[in-house]
Amino acid sequence: MLDIILDTLIDTLKLLPFLFIAFLIIELIEHKLNAKNKIIITKSKKYGPIIGSLLGMIPQCGFSALATNLYITRIITLGTLISIYLSTSDEMLPILISEKVDISIIIKILLTKIFFGIIYGIIIDIIIEKRFKKKEKENYEICDKDHCHCENGILTSTIKHTLNIALFILIITFIINIIFNYSGEKYLSKIFLKNTLLGPFITSLIGLIPNCGASVILTELYLNNTISFASLISGLLTGSGTALLVLFKGNKNIKENIFISILLYLLGSFSGVIIEIIQLLI
């Protein structure tokens, strides 16, 4: 057990400088682009799903929450909202970068999420009738203050974010190491039904957790070869950070909120199944 604790601490400490740099860059990007992105997405109109997916790919923790408020006030369509939810990666990107994952794998994950975001967003806007009316009062309660601590400045925000994610990684890595040590990788893979068509349904549920910890769990499981690429994508597609919390808090239509959540889950699971089938056939 002592070896497990030491290995977990050492592995986490090694990541700290890389996490800090990654989050510092993300904070700088978010502070520079957040206002511009709001203007771009509000004027996107029928191209909303395409633009939304591309903007969602950029690592900024408040964008999916901003998009949620734009949807609540009916400034953007449901298709655009879903496309942003699906392409948003939350903490996945900085973790992959800090773990020095091959750039081709990172690009593959991002492009896959963007692809599904655009396709599903366009289909949803075509099928569901658009009845959007601007309200006089717009609600822009972005979750930045709760989630990113942006009000304290970029450096303070970066440090807090780095430490928060490092703590998540420390806990998750410790749990995974214990299971590996006493049960082995095969046991953990069985729990998450690796390389089966049911795996994406489990990881999609994890992705729905309205917290940055969901993407941390999924990324670490993938890096430890516990879940397949298809299952990773399923979980990352449904993972929209704290956006669902903002949706349920700001939108009084509970049935609509539940519908969006179920739709997000089904799209994530279905996408994972498609990828799993393709990988089995190849």
C-alpha atoms as an extended CHARMM CRD file, in Angstrom:
* protein
*
       282  EXT
         1         1  MET       CA              0.0000000000        0.0000000000        0.0000000000  PROA      1               0.0000000000
         2         2  LEU       CA              2.8850000000        2.3680000000        0.7930000000  PROA      2               0.0000000000
         3         3  ASP       CA              4.2870000000        1.8270000000       -2.7040000000  PROA      3               0.0000000000
         4         4  ILE       CA              0.8880000000        2.5970000000       -4.2180000000  PROA      4               0.0000000000
         5         5  ILE       CA              0.6070000000        5.8450000000       -2.2450000000  PROA      5               0.0000000000
         6         6  LEU       CA              4.1480000000        6.9250000000       -3.1810000000  PROA      6               0.0000000000
         7         7  ASP       CA              3.6530000000        6.0730000000       -6.8770000000  PROA      7               0.0000000000
         8         8  THR       CA              0.3750000000        8.0110000000       -6.9470000000  PROA      8               0.0000000000
         9         9  LEU       CA              1.9200000000       11.0720000000       -5.2910000000  PROA      9               0.0000000000
        10        10  ILE       CA              4.9660000000       11.0470000000       -7.5720000000  PROA      10              0.0000000000
        11        11  ASP       CA              2.8610000000       10.6270000000      -10.7240000000  PROA      11              0.0000000000
        12        12  THR       CA              0.5930000000       13.5190000000       -9.7000000000  PROA      12              0.0000000000
        13        13  LEU       CA              3.4600000000       15.8240000000       -8.7100000000  PROA      13              0.0000000000
        14        14  LYS       CA              5.1020000000       15.2340000000      -12.0910000000  PROA      14              0.0000000000
        15        15  LEU       CA              1.9680000000       16.5530000000      -13.7890000000  PROA      15              0.0000000000
        16        16  LEU       CA              1.6980000000       19.7900000000      -11.7790000000  PROA      16              0.0000000000
        17        17  PRO       CA              3.9880000000       22.0130000000      -13.9030000000  PROA      17              0.0000000000
        18        18  PHE       CA              2.4090000000       20.7860000000      -17.1420000000  PROA      18              0.0000000000
        19        19  LEU       CA             -1.1200000000       21.2730000000      -15.7660000000  PROA      19              0.0000000000
        20        20  PHE       CA             -0.2270000000       24.7710000000      -14.6060000000  PROA      20              0.0000000000
        21        21  ILE       CA              1.1040000000       25.7840000000      -18.0250000000  PROA      21              0.0000000000
        22        22  ALA       CA             -1.8910000000       24.2380000000      -19.8020000000  PROA      22              0.0000000000
        23        23  PHE       CA             -4.4150000000       26.0050000000      -17.5640000000  PROA      23              0.0000000000
        24        24  LEU       CA             -2.5330000000       29.2950000000      -17.7720000000  PROA      24              0.0000000000
        25        25  ILE       CA             -2.8270000000       29.1780000000      -21.5520000000  PROA      25              0.0000000000
        26        26  ILE       CA             -6.5210000000       28.2400000000      -21.2650000000  PROA      26              0.0000000000
        27        27  GLU       CA             -7.1990000000       31.1570000000      -18.9050000000  PROA      27              0.0000000000
        28        28  LEU       CA             -5.4940000000       33.5740000000      -21.3000000000  PROA      28              0.0000000000
        29        29  ILE       CA             -7.5320000000       32.2110000000      -24.2180000000  PROA      29              0.0000000000
        30        30  GLU       CA            -10.7780000000       32.4220000000      -22.2680000000  PROA      30              0.0000000000
        31        31  HSD       CA            -10.2250000000       35.9930000000      -21.1200000000  PROA      31              0.0000000000
        32        32  LYS       CA             -9.3810000000       37.0790000000      -24.6560000000  PROA      32              0.0000000000
        33        33  LEU       CA            -12.0660000000       35.1910000000      -26.5890000000  PROA      33              0.0000000000
        34        34  ASN       CA            -15.0510000000       34.9190000000      -24.2550000000  PROA      34              0.0000000000
        35        35  ALA       CA            -16.6580000000       38.2410000000      -25.2560000000  PROA      35              0.0000000000
        36        36  LYS       CA            -15.8870000000       37.6710000000      -28.9400000000  PROA      36              0.0000000000
        37        37  ASN       CA            -17.2940000000       34.1480000000      -28.8370000000  PROA      37              0.0000000000
        38        38  LYS       CA            -20.5450000000       35.4250000000      -27.3390000000  PROA      38              0.0000000000
        39        39  ILE       CA            -20.9520000000       37.8520000000      -30.2400000000  PROA      39              0.0000000000
        40        40  ILE       CA            -20.0360000000       35.2110000000      -32.8270000000  PROA      40              0.0000000000
        41        41  ILE       CA            -22.4200000000       32.5620000000      -31.4970000000  PROA      41              0.0000000000
        42        42  THR       CA            -25.3600000000       34.9900000000      -31.1430000000  PROA      42              0.0000000000
        43        43  LYS       CA            -25.0050000000       35.9740000000      -34.8020000000  PROA      43              0.0000000000
        44        44  SER       CA            -24.4240000000       32.4450000000      -36.1100000000  PROA      44              0.0000000000
        45        45  LYS       CA            -28.0860000000       31.7830000000      -37.0760000000  PROA      45              0.0000000000
        46        46  LYS       CA            -28.3930000000       28.7040000000      -39.3230000000  PROA      46              0.0000000000
        47        47  TYR       CA            -24.6570000000       28.0580000000      -39.1060000000  PROA      47              0.0000000000
        48        48  GLY       CA            -24.9250000000       27.8070000000      -35.3290000000  PROA      48              0.0000000000
        49        49  PRO       CA            -24.1180000000       24.0590000000      -35.0020000000  PROA      49              0.0000000000
        50        50  ILE       CA            -20.9790000000       24.4200000000      -37.1220000000  PROA      50              0.0000000000
        51        51  ILE       CA            -19.6840000000       27.5240000000      -35.3690000000  PROA      51              0.0000000000
        52        52  GLY       CA            -20.8050000000       26.1950000000      -31.9800000000  PROA      52              0.0000000000
        53        53  SER       CA            -18.8630000000       22.9590000000      -32.4030000000  PROA      53              0.0000000000
        54        54  LEU       CA            -15.7030000000       24.7870000000      -33.4440000000  PROA      54              0.0000000000
        55        55  LEU       CA            -15.9080000000       27.2780000000      -30.5730000000  PROA      55              0.0000000000
        56        56  GLY       CA            -16.7730000000       24.5120000000      -28.1210000000  PROA      56              0.0000000000
        57        57  MET       CA            -13.5310000000       22.7530000000      -28.9880000000  PROA      57              0.0000000000
        58        58  ILE       CA            -11.5080000000       25.6770000000      -27.6080000000  PROA      58              0.0000000000
        59        59  PRO       CA            -10.6920000000       24.8890000000      -23.9640000000  PROA      59              0.0000000000
        60        60  GLN       CA            -12.7430000000       27.4610000000      -22.0220000000  PROA      60              0.0000000000
        61        61  CYS       CA            -14.7150000000       26.2620000000      -19.0240000000  PROA      61              0.0000000000
        62        62  GLY       CA            -17.4360000000       28.9240000000      -19.1590000000  PROA      62              0.0000000000
        63        63  PHE       CA            -18.4680000000       28.6840000000      -22.8110000000  PROA      63              0.0000000000
        64        64  SER       CA            -20.9270000000       25.7950000000      -22.4590000000  PROA      64              0.0000000000
        65        65  ALA       CA            -22.5620000000       27.6530000000      -19.5510000000  PROA      65              0.0000000000
        66        66  LEU       CA            -22.7420000000       30.8420000000      -21.6130000000  PROA      66              0.0000000000
        67        67  ALA       CA            -24.3290000000       28.8710000000      -24.4570000000  PROA      67              0.0000000000
        68        68  THR       CA            -26.8720000000       27.4430000000      -22.0170000000  PROA      68              0.0000000000
        69        69  ASN       CA            -27.9780000000       30.9290000000      -21.0280000000  PROA      69              0.0000000000
        70        70  LEU       CA            -28.1760000000       31.9520000000      -24.6760000000  PROA      70              0.0000000000
        71        71  TYR       CA            -30.4470000000       28.9650000000      -25.2810000000  PROA      71              0.0000000000
        72        72  ILE       CA            -32.6270000000       29.7410000000      -22.2560000000  PROA      72              0.0000000000
        73        73  THR       CA            -33.1990000000       33.2390000000      -23.6600000000  PROA      73              0.0000000000
        74        74  ARG       CA            -33.8020000000       31.6750000000      -27.0980000000  PROA      74              0.0000000000
        75        75  ILE       CA            -30.9600000000       33.4890000000      -28.8030000000  PROA      75              0.0000000000
        76        76  ILE       CA            -29.4560000000       30.2520000000      -30.1320000000  PROA      76              0.0000000000
        77        77  THR       CA            -31.1870000000       27.0720000000      -31.2740000000  PROA      77              0.0000000000
        78        78  LEU       CA            -31.3220000000       23.6940000000      -29.5660000000  PROA      78              0.0000000000
        79        79  GLY       CA            -29.0950000000       22.2740000000      -32.2990000000  PROA      79              0.0000000000
        80        80  THR       CA            -26.4350000000       24.8870000000      -31.5770000000  PROA      80              0.0000000000
        81        81  LEU       CA            -26.6510000000       24.1950000000      -27.8390000000  PROA      81              0.0000000000
        82        82  ILE       CA            -26.2530000000       20.4360000000      -28.3410000000  PROA      82              0.0000000000
        83        83  SER       CA            -23.3420000000       20.9420000000      -30.7470000000  PROA      83              0.0000000000
        84        84  ILE       CA            -21.5230000000       22.9990000000      -28.1010000000  PROA      84              0.0000000000
        85        85  TYR       CA            -22.2570000000       20.4490000000      -25.3770000000  PROA      85              0.0000000000
        86        86  LEU       CA            -20.9170000000       17.6330000000      -27.5510000000  PROA      86              0.0000000000
        87        87  SER       CA            -17.7140000000       19.4030000000      -28.6210000000  PROA      87              0.0000000000
        88        88  THR       CA            -16.8430000000       20.8250000000      -25.1870000000  PROA      88              0.0000000000
        89        89  SER       CA            -13.9610000000       18.8840000000      -23.6480000000  PROA      89              0.0000000000
        90        90  ASP       CA            -13.7450000000       20.4610000000      -20.1750000000  PROA      90              0.0000000000
        91        91  GLU       CA            -10.5570000000       19.1410000000      -18.4770000000  PROA      91              0.0000000000
        92        92  MET       CA             -9.7240000000       16.4500000000      -21.0280000000  PROA      92              0.0000000000
        93        93  LEU       CA             -7.3660000000       18.5340000000      -23.1640000000  PROA      93              0.0000000000
        94        94  PRO       CA             -5.0330000000       19.8790000000      -20.4270000000  PROA      94              0.0000000000
        95        95  ILE       CA             -4.7570000000       16.3830000000      -18.9150000000  PROA      95              0.0000000000
        96        96  LEU       CA             -3.8280000000       14.8170000000      -22.2650000000  PROA      96              0.0000000000
        97        97  ILE       CA             -1.2870000000       17.5670000000      -22.8720000000  PROA      97              0.0000000000
        98        98  SER       CA              0.2310000000       17.2240000000      -19.3970000000  PROA      98              0.0000000000
        99        99  GLU       CA              0.4410000000       13.4440000000      -19.8670000000  PROA      99              0.0000000000
       100       100  LYS       CA              2.3290000000       14.0810000000      -23.1360000000  PROA      100             0.0000000000
       101       101  VAL       CA             -0.1380000000       12.0620000000      -25.1950000000  PROA      101             0.0000000000
       102       102  ASP       CA              0.6700000000       11.8300000000      -28.8980000000  PROA      102             0.0000000000
       103       103  ILE       CA             -0.6840000000       14.8970000000      -30.7110000000  PROA      103             0.0000000000
       104       104  SER       CA             -2.3130000000       12.7010000000      -33.3680000000  PROA      104             0.0000000000
       105       105  ILE       CA             -4.5140000000       11.0630000000      -30.6950000000  PROA      105             0.0000000000
       106       106  ILE       CA             -5.5020000000       14.4500000000      -29.2680000000  PROA      106             0.0000000000
       107       107  ILE       CA             -6.4250000000       15.7410000000      -32.7240000000  PROA      107             0.0000000000
       108       108  LYS       CA             -8.3690000000       12.5490000000      -33.4270000000  PROA      108             0.0000000000
       109       109  ILE       CA            -10.4340000000       13.0010000000      -30.2480000000  PROA      109             0.0000000000
       110       110  LEU       CA            -11.1230000000       16.6850000000      -30.9350000000  PROA      110             0.0000000000
       111       111  LEU       CA            -12.0820000000       16.1390000000      -34.5750000000  PROA      111             0.0000000000
       112       112  THR       CA            -14.3770000000       13.2520000000      -33.6340000000  PROA      112             0.0000000000
       113       113  LYS       CA            -16.1990000000       15.4290000000      -31.1000000000  PROA      113             0.0000000000
       114       114  ILE       CA            -16.4840000000       18.3110000000      -33.5670000000  PROA      114             0.0000000000
       115       115  PHE       CA            -17.8170000000       15.9680000000      -36.2640000000  PROA      115             0.0000000000
       116       116  PHE       CA            -20.5880000000       14.5740000000      -34.0750000000  PROA      116             0.0000000000
       117       117  GLY       CA            -21.3800000000       18.0400000000      -32.7490000000  PROA      117             0.0000000000
       118       118  ILE       CA            -21.8980000000       19.4780000000      -36.2180000000  PROA      118             0.0000000000
       119       119  ILE       CA            -23.8630000000       16.5030000000      -37.5940000000  PROA      119             0.0000000000
       120       120  TYR       CA            -26.2230000000       16.1380000000      -34.6310000000  PROA      120             0.0000000000
       121       121  GLY       CA            -26.6770000000       19.9020000000      -34.2770000000  PROA      121             0.0000000000
       122       122  ILE       CA            -27.7220000000       20.3010000000      -37.9070000000  PROA      122             0.0000000000
       123       123  ILE       CA            -30.0760000000       17.3050000000      -37.7630000000  PROA      123             0.0000000000
       124       124  ILE       CA            -31.7310000000       18.5810000000      -34.5730000000  PROA      124             0.0000000000
       125       125  ASP       CA            -32.2970000000       22.0340000000      -36.0730000000  PROA      125             0.0000000000
       126       126  ILE       CA            -33.8130000000       20.4920000000      -39.2010000000  PROA      126             0.0000000000
       127       127  ILE       CA            -36.1400000000       18.1110000000      -37.3340000000  PROA      127             0.0000000000
       128       128  ILE       CA            -37.2280000000       20.3260000000      -34.4540000000  PROA      128             0.0000000000
       129       129  GLU       CA            -39.2350000000       23.3740000000      -35.4150000000  PROA      129             0.0000000000
       130       130  LYS       CA            -37.5120000000       26.6080000000      -34.5310000000  PROA      130             0.0000000000
       131       131  ARG       CA            -39.6210000000       28.8800000000      -32.3680000000  PROA      131             0.0000000000
       132       132  PHE       CA            -37.1220000000       31.2090000000      -30.7720000000  PROA      132             0.0000000000
       133       133  LYS       CA            -38.0010000000       34.6400000000      -29.4760000000  PROA      133             0.0000000000
       134       134  LYS       CA            -35.6160000000       37.0680000000      -27.8730000000  PROA      134             0.0000000000
       135       135  LYS       CA            -36.5290000000       38.1010000000      -24.3610000000  PROA      135             0.0000000000
       136       136  GLU       CA            -36.0190000000       41.6830000000      -23.2440000000  PROA      136             0.0000000000
       137       137  LYS       CA            -33.9600000000       40.5390000000      -20.2900000000  PROA      137             0.0000000000
       138       138  GLU       CA            -31.0980000000       38.2340000000      -21.1060000000  PROA      138             0.0000000000
       139       139  ASN       CA            -29.5640000000       36.0120000000      -18.4610000000  PROA      139             0.0000000000
       140       140  TYR       CA            -25.8080000000       35.7300000000      -18.7000000000  PROA      140             0.0000000000
       141       141  GLU       CA            -25.0460000000       34.0810000000      -15.3660000000  PROA      141             0.0000000000
       142       142  ILE       CA            -21.9740000000       32.2710000000      -16.5620000000  PROA      142             0.0000000000
       143       143  CYS       CA            -20.5450000000       29.7700000000      -14.1120000000  PROA      143             0.0000000000
       144       144  ASP       CA            -17.0230000000       31.2020000000      -14.4010000000  PROA      144             0.0000000000
       145       145  LYS       CA            -17.0640000000       32.5400000000      -10.8490000000  PROA      145             0.0000000000
       146       146  ASP       CA            -18.0950000000       29.2100000000       -9.3660000000  PROA      146             0.0000000000
       147       147  HSD       CA            -16.0850000000       27.0080000000      -11.6820000000  PROA      147             0.0000000000
       148       148  CYS       CA            -13.0140000000       28.9640000000      -12.7470000000  PROA      148             0.0000000000
       149       149  HSD       CA            -12.5300000000       31.5830000000      -10.0230000000  PROA      149             0.0000000000
       150       150  CYS       CA            -11.9930000000       34.1290000000      -12.8140000000  PROA      150             0.0000000000
       151       151  GLU       CA            -12.8390000000       37.0200000000      -10.5190000000  PROA      151             0.0000000000
       152       152  ASN       CA             -9.5290000000       36.5550000000       -8.6740000000  PROA      152             0.0000000000
       153       153  GLY       CA             -7.2950000000       37.1220000000      -11.6770000000  PROA      153             0.0000000000
       154       154  ILE       CA             -5.6690000000       34.8170000000      -14.2080000000  PROA      154             0.0000000000
       155       155  LEU       CA             -2.7540000000       33.6350000000      -12.0610000000  PROA      155             0.0000000000
       156       156  THR       CA             -4.8770000000       32.8840000000       -8.9860000000  PROA      156             0.0000000000
       157       157  SER       CA             -7.4700000000       31.1790000000      -11.1640000000  PROA      157             0.0000000000
       158       158  THR       CA             -4.7870000000       29.0770000000      -12.8370000000  PROA      158             0.0000000000
       159       159  ILE       CA             -3.2930000000       27.9630000000       -9.5230000000  PROA      159             0.0000000000
       160       160  LYS       CA             -6.7160000000       27.0340000000       -8.0770000000  PROA      160             0.0000000000
       161       161  HSD       CA             -7.7130000000       25.1840000000      -11.2240000000  PROA      161             0.0000000000
       162       162  THR       CA             -4.4020000000       23.3200000000      -11.3410000000  PROA      162             0.0000000000
       163       163  LEU       CA             -4.6580000000       22.2480000000       -7.7030000000  PROA      163             0.0000000000
       164       164  ASN       CA             -8.3300000000       21.2220000000       -8.0460000000  PROA      164             0.0000000000
       165       165  ILE       CA             -7.6470000000       19.0020000000      -11.0490000000  PROA      165             0.0000000000
       166       166  ALA       CA             -4.4520000000       17.6610000000       -9.4950000000  PROA      166             0.0000000000
       167       167  LEU       CA             -6.5070000000       16.6090000000       -6.4720000000  PROA      167             0.0000000000
       168       168  PHE       CA             -9.0200000000       14.8460000000       -8.7310000000  PROA      168             0.0000000000
       169       169  ILE       CA             -6.1960000000       13.0940000000      -10.5660000000  PROA      169             0.0000000000
       170       170  LEU       CA             -4.5520000000       12.1080000000       -7.2630000000  PROA      170             0.0000000000
       171       171  ILE       CA             -7.7650000000       10.4980000000       -5.9460000000  PROA      171             0.0000000000
       172       172  ILE       CA             -8.7120000000        8.7760000000       -9.1980000000  PROA      172             0.0000000000
       173       173  THR       CA             -5.1680000000        7.5330000000       -9.8450000000  PROA      173             0.0000000000
       174       174  PHE       CA             -4.9770000000        6.1920000000       -6.2960000000  PROA      174             0.0000000000
       175       175  ILE       CA             -8.2330000000        4.2490000000       -6.7380000000  PROA      175             0.0000000000
       176       176  ILE       CA             -7.1640000000        2.8950000000      -10.1280000000  PROA      176             0.0000000000
       177       177  ASN       CA             -3.7430000000        1.8710000000       -8.7610000000  PROA      177             0.0000000000
       178       178  ILE       CA             -5.3670000000        0.0000000000       -5.8660000000  PROA      178             0.0000000000
       179       179  ILE       CA             -7.6690000000       -1.9080000000       -8.2210000000  PROA      179             0.0000000000
       180       180  PHE       CA             -4.7840000000       -2.6370000000      -10.5950000000  PROA      180             0.0000000000
       181       181  ASN       CA             -2.6070000000       -3.8600000000       -7.7440000000  PROA      181             0.0000000000
       182       182  TYR       CA             -5.1970000000       -6.1620000000       -6.1410000000  PROA      182             0.0000000000
       183       183  SER       CA             -7.4420000000       -7.1140000000       -9.0530000000  PROA      183             0.0000000000
       184       184  GLY       CA             -5.5970000000       -6.2520000000      -12.2180000000  PROA      184             0.0000000000
       185       185  GLU       CA             -6.4050000000       -4.2670000000      -15.3380000000  PROA      185             0.0000000000
       186       186  LYS       CA             -8.7110000000       -6.9570000000      -16.6760000000  PROA      186             0.0000000000
       187       187  TYR       CA            -11.0570000000       -6.6210000000      -13.6970000000  PROA      187             0.0000000000
       188       188  LEU       CA            -11.4020000000       -2.8560000000      -14.1130000000  PROA      188             0.0000000000
       189       189  SER       CA            -11.8810000000       -3.2940000000      -17.8590000000  PROA      189             0.0000000000
       190       190  LYS       CA            -14.6880000000       -5.7500000000      -17.1750000000  PROA      190             0.0000000000
       191       191  ILE       CA            -16.4550000000       -3.2280000000      -14.9460000000  PROA      191             0.0000000000
       192       192  PHE       CA            -16.4820000000       -0.6920000000      -17.7690000000  PROA      192             0.0000000000
       193       193  LEU       CA            -17.1870000000       -3.3890000000      -20.3780000000  PROA      193             0.0000000000
       194       194  LYS       CA            -14.1740000000       -2.4800000000      -22.4890000000  PROA      194             0.0000000000
       195       195  ASN       CA            -14.4650000000       -3.3120000000      -26.2080000000  PROA      195             0.0000000000
       196       196  THR       CA            -18.1640000000       -4.1290000000      -25.9170000000  PROA      196             0.0000000000
       197       197  LEU       CA            -21.1810000000       -2.2870000000      -27.2750000000  PROA      197             0.0000000000
       198       198  LEU       CA            -22.3880000000       -1.6440000000      -23.7230000000  PROA      198             0.0000000000
       199       199  GLY       CA            -19.2730000000        0.2410000000      -22.6280000000  PROA      199             0.0000000000
       200       200  PRO       CA            -20.3610000000        3.6000000000      -24.1550000000  PROA      200             0.0000000000
       201       201  PHE       CA            -23.6360000000        3.4910000000      -22.2190000000  PROA      201             0.0000000000
       202       202  ILE       CA            -21.7090000000        3.4190000000      -18.9280000000  PROA      202             0.0000000000
       203       203  THR       CA            -19.2060000000        6.1530000000      -19.7880000000  PROA      203             0.0000000000
       204       204  SER       CA            -21.9700000000        8.3720000000      -21.1880000000  PROA      204             0.0000000000
       205       205  LEU       CA            -23.5510000000        8.2940000000      -17.7380000000  PROA      205             0.0000000000
       206       206  ILE       CA            -20.2480000000        9.3200000000      -16.1580000000  PROA      206             0.0000000000
       207       207  GLY       CA            -19.9970000000       12.1760000000      -18.6470000000  PROA      207             0.0000000000
       208       208  LEU       CA            -23.3540000000       13.5700000000      -17.5180000000  PROA      208             0.0000000000
       209       209  ILE       CA            -21.9600000000       14.2840000000      -14.0460000000  PROA      209             0.0000000000
       210       210  PRO       CA            -22.0840000000       18.1220000000      -13.9270000000  PROA      210             0.0000000000
       211       211  ASN       CA            -18.5510000000       18.5310000000      -12.6970000000  PROA      211             0.0000000000
       212       212  CYS       CA            -15.0310000000       18.7070000000      -14.1290000000  PROA      212             0.0000000000
       213       213  GLY       CA            -14.3100000000       15.4200000000      -12.3390000000  PROA      213             0.0000000000
       214       214  ALA       CA            -16.2170000000       13.4970000000      -15.0100000000  PROA      214             0.0000000000
       215       215  SER       CA            -13.7440000000       14.3310000000      -17.7760000000  PROA      215             0.0000000000
       216       216  VAL       CA            -10.8420000000       13.6630000000      -15.3880000000  PROA      216             0.0000000000
       217       217  ILE       CA            -12.1930000000       10.1810000000      -14.5890000000  PROA      217             0.0000000000
       218       218  LEU       CA            -12.7770000000        9.3180000000      -18.2520000000  PROA      218             0.0000000000
       219       219  THR       CA             -9.3920000000       10.6220000000      -19.4190000000  PROA      219             0.0000000000
       220       220  GLU       CA             -7.4880000000        8.7930000000      -16.6860000000  PROA      220             0.0000000000
       221       221  LEU       CA             -9.3730000000        5.5510000000      -17.3920000000  PROA      221             0.0000000000
       222       222  TYR       CA             -8.4890000000        5.8430000000      -21.0800000000  PROA      222             0.0000000000
       223       223  LEU       CA             -4.8310000000        6.6160000000      -20.3630000000  PROA      223             0.0000000000
       224       224  ASN       CA             -4.7150000000        3.5420000000      -18.1070000000  PROA      224             0.0000000000
       225       225  ASN       CA             -6.1140000000        1.4230000000      -20.9630000000  PROA      225             0.0000000000
       226       226  THR       CA             -9.2430000000        0.6320000000      -18.9480000000  PROA      226             0.0000000000
       227       227  ILE       CA            -11.8250000000        1.9400000000      -21.4220000000  PROA      227             0.0000000000
       228       228  SER       CA            -11.7780000000        1.9180000000      -25.1970000000  PROA      228             0.0000000000
       229       229  PHE       CA            -11.5270000000        4.9390000000      -27.4890000000  PROA      229             0.0000000000
       230       230  ALA       CA            -15.2270000000        4.5670000000      -28.2890000000  PROA      230             0.0000000000
       231       231  SER       CA            -16.1770000000        4.6490000000      -24.5990000000  PROA      231             0.0000000000
       232       232  LEU       CA            -13.9310000000        7.6710000000      -24.0410000000  PROA      232             0.0000000000
       233       233  ILE       CA            -15.6560000000        9.5690000000      -26.8460000000  PROA      233             0.0000000000
       234       234  SER       CA            -19.1020000000        8.6610000000      -25.4830000000  PROA      234             0.0000000000
       235       235  GLY       CA            -18.2780000000       10.0710000000      -22.0750000000  PROA      235             0.0000000000
       236       236  LEU       CA            -16.5900000000       13.1760000000      -23.4340000000  PROA      236             0.0000000000
       237       237  LEU       CA            -19.5430000000       13.8940000000      -25.7440000000  PROA      237             0.0000000000
       238       238  THR       CA            -21.9970000000       13.9460000000      -22.8450000000  PROA      238             0.0000000000
       239       239  GLY       CA            -19.5930000000       15.8160000000      -20.5710000000  PROA      239             0.0000000000
       240       240  SER       CA            -20.4240000000       19.5300000000      -20.7400000000  PROA      240             0.0000000000
       241       241  GLY       CA            -18.9400000000       20.6210000000      -17.4220000000  PROA      241             0.0000000000
       242       242  THR       CA            -21.3580000000       22.5320000000      -15.2120000000  PROA      242             0.0000000000
       243       243  ALA       CA            -23.6200000000       23.4870000000      -18.1300000000  PROA      243             0.0000000000
       244       244  LEU       CA            -26.4290000000       21.1080000000      -17.1170000000  PROA      244             0.0000000000
       245       245  LEU       CA            -26.4800000000       22.6750000000      -13.6500000000  PROA      245             0.0000000000
       246       246  VAL       CA            -26.9000000000       26.0840000000      -15.2780000000  PROA      246             0.0000000000
       247       247  LEU       CA            -29.6770000000       24.6740000000      -17.4860000000  PROA      247             0.0000000000
       248       248  PHE       CA            -31.6890000000       23.2370000000      -14.5940000000  PROA      248             0.0000000000
       249       249  LYS       CA            -31.1070000000       26.3580000000      -12.5280000000  PROA      249             0.0000000000
       250       250  GLY       CA            -32.0100000000       28.9070000000      -15.2070000000  PROA      250             0.0000000000
       251       251  ASN       CA            -34.6200000000       27.1480000000      -17.3290000000  PROA      251             0.0000000000
       252       252  LYS       CA            -37.9920000000       26.7820000000      -15.5950000000  PROA      252             0.0000000000
       253       253  ASN       CA            -39.1790000000       24.1710000000      -18.1210000000  PROA      253             0.0000000000
       254       254  ILE       CA            -38.1370000000       21.0090000000      -16.2360000000  PROA      254             0.0000000000
       255       255  LYS       CA            -39.4950000000       18.6710000000      -18.9320000000  PROA      255             0.0000000000
       256       256  GLU       CA            -37.3270000000       20.4190000000      -21.5330000000  PROA      256             0.0000000000
       257       257  ASN       CA            -34.2700000000       20.1470000000      -19.2870000000  PROA      257             0.0000000000
       258       258  ILE       CA            -34.8430000000       16.4200000000      -18.8090000000  PROA      258             0.0000000000
       259       259  PHE       CA            -35.3800000000       16.0020000000      -22.5560000000  PROA      259             0.0000000000
       260       260  ILE       CA            -32.0770000000       17.7530000000      -23.3380000000  PROA      260             0.0000000000
       261       261  SER       CA            -30.2340000000       15.6220000000      -20.7750000000  PROA      261             0.0000000000
       262       262  ILE       CA            -31.6830000000       12.3700000000      -22.1610000000  PROA      262             0.0000000000
       263       263  LEU       CA            -30.9990000000       13.5040000000      -25.7280000000  PROA      263             0.0000000000
       264       264  LEU       CA            -27.3940000000       14.2710000000      -24.8270000000  PROA      264             0.0000000000
       265       265  TYR       CA            -26.9990000000       10.8510000000      -23.1890000000  PROA      265             0.0000000000
       266       266  LEU       CA            -28.4990000000        8.9840000000      -26.1500000000  PROA      266             0.0000000000
       267       267  LEU       CA            -26.3610000000       10.8670000000      -28.6850000000  PROA      267             0.0000000000
       268       268  GLY       CA            -23.1990000000       10.1570000000      -26.6930000000  PROA      268             0.0000000000
       269       269  SER       CA            -24.0190000000        6.4620000000      -26.2620000000  PROA      269             0.0000000000
       270       270  PHE       CA            -25.0840000000        6.0300000000      -29.8900000000  PROA      270             0.0000000000
       271       271  SER       CA            -21.8890000000        7.6760000000      -31.1470000000  PROA      271             0.0000000000
       272       272  GLY       CA            -19.7570000000        5.3750000000      -29.0140000000  PROA      272             0.0000000000
       273       273  VAL       CA            -21.5910000000        2.3160000000      -30.3050000000  PROA      273             0.0000000000
       274       274  ILE       CA            -21.0110000000        3.4530000000      -33.8930000000  PROA      274             0.0000000000
       275       275  ILE       CA            -17.2670000000        3.8850000000      -33.2600000000  PROA      275             0.0000000000
       276       276  GLU       CA            -17.1040000000        0.5350000000      -31.4240000000  PROA      276             0.0000000000
       277       277  ILE       CA            -18.7740000000       -1.2660000000      -34.3450000000  PROA      277             0.0000000000
       278       278  ILE       CA            -16.4130000000        0.3730000000      -36.8420000000  PROA      278             0.0000000000
       279       279  GLN       CA            -13.3790000000       -0.6500000000      -34.7420000000  PROA      279             0.0000000000
       280       280  LEU       CA            -14.6510000000       -4.2280000000      -34.4600000000  PROA      280             0.0000000000
       281       281  LEU       CA            -15.1540000000       -4.4450000000      -38.2270000000  PROA      281             0.0000000000
       282       282  ILE       CA            -11.7460000000       -3.0420000000      -39.1250000000  PROA      282             0.0000000000
